[in-house]
Amino acid sequence: MTEEIIIAGFGGQGVLSMGKILAYSAIMQNQEVSWFPSYGPEMRGGTANVTVILSDERISSPILHFYDTAILLNQQSLDKFENSVKQGGVLLFDSNGLTRHPERKDIRIYRVDAADASAKMESAKVGNMIVLGGFLKIKPIVKLENVYKGLEKSIPKRYGHLLELNKKAIAVGQEIVEKVRG
Amino acid sequence: MKELKLMKGNEAAAEGAIRAGADGYFGYPITPQSEVMEYLMAEQPEKRTGMVVLQAESELAAINMVYGAASTGKKAMTSSSSPGISLMQEGISYLAGAELPCLILNVVRGGPGLGTIQPSQADYFQSTKGGGHGDYRLIVLAPSSVQEMFDFAFLGFDLAFKYRNPVLMLSDGLIGQMMEKVELREQLPRTTYFDRSWTLTGKPDGQERNIVTSLDLDASRQEVHNQHLQEKYRKCQANEVRYELLNTEDAEYLFVAYGSSARICQKAIQLGREEGIKIGLLRPITLWPYPAKPLAELAPGMKGILSVEQSAGQMVEDVRLSVGCGVHIEHFGRMGGMIPTPEEVLENLKKLLITK
């Protein structure tokens, strides 16, 4: 199994850390992973993206042109990466602030309105975990128990109390994700 | 029980240095390698092994601190990215002239000048053909994974002390910033190398004092010193060539690529083979000494060779020198911080070598 993923959105939406938790989770189940971020000026407030590859085999290129899954959290990212999803692949998006929704007919399109849901949870910071929950509902490529282990690894001890909130956010994402097409 | 960790390439190099028993790290921050010192500062190796970590006031200071520490037989390391490594060239030439062992990490970014902060491989000439002045060579290692960023800290220090020569780890922003799984090795003891024949560790009774210098105003003695250096480099060429072959058994076309480009080529090979194009890869692990012989042996069986680098075509000169005439050799690369995709590499192989 190899899953090639691009996650893209605004800097600060938790795009890179979502990828990191996914990578941690894969390591917990003995898979190979690569995580390559855009680390340019984008990080400082513009758009951020990260390519995450999970595989049972040694990973070749950490840079790709086409992806099995694109998780796109703002308009710029949707415009940039919609055409980079492989035929039959998955596009997961958050409709918050979009002026144009994805249009392709040859891919599977899902929607997870994480920005709205996280506002209701009174913690905008868990938006990325809502999205991750939605993604894992569509493609359960890593076990939830391993995601929780990944969360424990990447949340600093002093923020330990946020662990439960993040777990709850994943559950919310699994609930609210909906199929749009395909 | 294997100790596995998810790390960035830069962090893996830093952890590798600690575990290889480094005595000191001296550096100055620059993107995309700042995580090396950030990791070391957070990790506080002075508490783990006694290793010193110091932020110098400039790259010039850092490389000269390396010179000082190396003079006493200590395992010293510095790291920087392209413009910072350019600033260090005087010191690197002095280290080579004075035959001092050390480990230098260059996490290359786009140039020339201040350039960009994105990945590049355009420092190949500087690394392998002498970035500083004089007839000297660096042993140049090219990691193509986060695991190798860790492992080559061990290998780098071993080679540096074996040959009393600076070793350069030539990485790039992609390998430095990427996270992968790393299998960590056990901590080596931090044992200072006490070869009293040359180190400055206090004059023993009954022995002449040691002098570490790259200066000798007597030209005839300076020539003898140069001959000695060249003899050392020849030994290195005979013994230290390292490379990896992938899918070459039945290959009709060959990629030659190192570091991050080698990773991209691996995917291009998969894509090519799905279309029935038999491609293989020779990945130089040592860029100096260059794997000229294995490349020359492979080349005659190939319909064409594509050197893939994130530069305007630097390593391709060594490919041509190794192979000679008779085999079609081309270069493909992106510049200034742009990274080619596997599809782009395959398309250019077809364009440059097959359809012509």
Chai-1 contact restraints between the chains, C-beta under 6 A:
chainA,res_idxA,chainB,res_idxB,connection_type,confidence,min_distance_angstrom,max_distance_angstrom,comment,restraint_id
A,A23,B,L6,contact,1.0,0.0,6.0,A-B,restraint_1
A,Y24,B,L6,contact,1.0,0.0,6.0,A-B,restraint_2
A,I27,B,L6,contact,1.0,0.0,6.0,A-B,restraint_3
A,I27,B,K181,contact,1.0,0.0,6.0,A-B,restraint_4
A,S34,B,E180,contact,1.0,0.0,6.0,A-B,restraint_5
A,W35,B,M179,contact,1.0,0.0,6.0,A-B,restraint_6
A,F36,B,M178,contact,1.0,0.0,6.0,A-B,restraint_7
A,Y39,B,Q177,contact,1.0,0.0,6.0,A-B,restraint_8
A,S60,B,R263,contact,1.0,0.0,6.0,A-B,restraint_9
A,S60,B,Q266,contact,1.0,0.0,6.0,A-B,restraint_10
A,S60,B,K267,contact,1.0,0.0,6.0,A-B,restraint_11
A,S61,B,R263,contact,1.0,0.0,6.0,A-B,restraint_12
A,S61,B,I264,contact,1.0,0.0,6.0,A-B,restraint_13
A,S61,B,K267,contact,1.0,0.0,6.0,A-B,restraint_14
A,S61,B,P342,contact,1.0,0.0,6.0,A-B,restraint_15
A,P62,B,M178,contact,1.0,0.0,6.0,A-B,restraint_16
A,I63,B,I339,contact,1.0,0.0,6.0,A-B,restraint_17
A,H65,B,T341,contact,1.0,0.0,6.0,A-B,restraint_18
A,H65,B,E343,contact,1.0,0.0,6.0,A-B,restraint_19
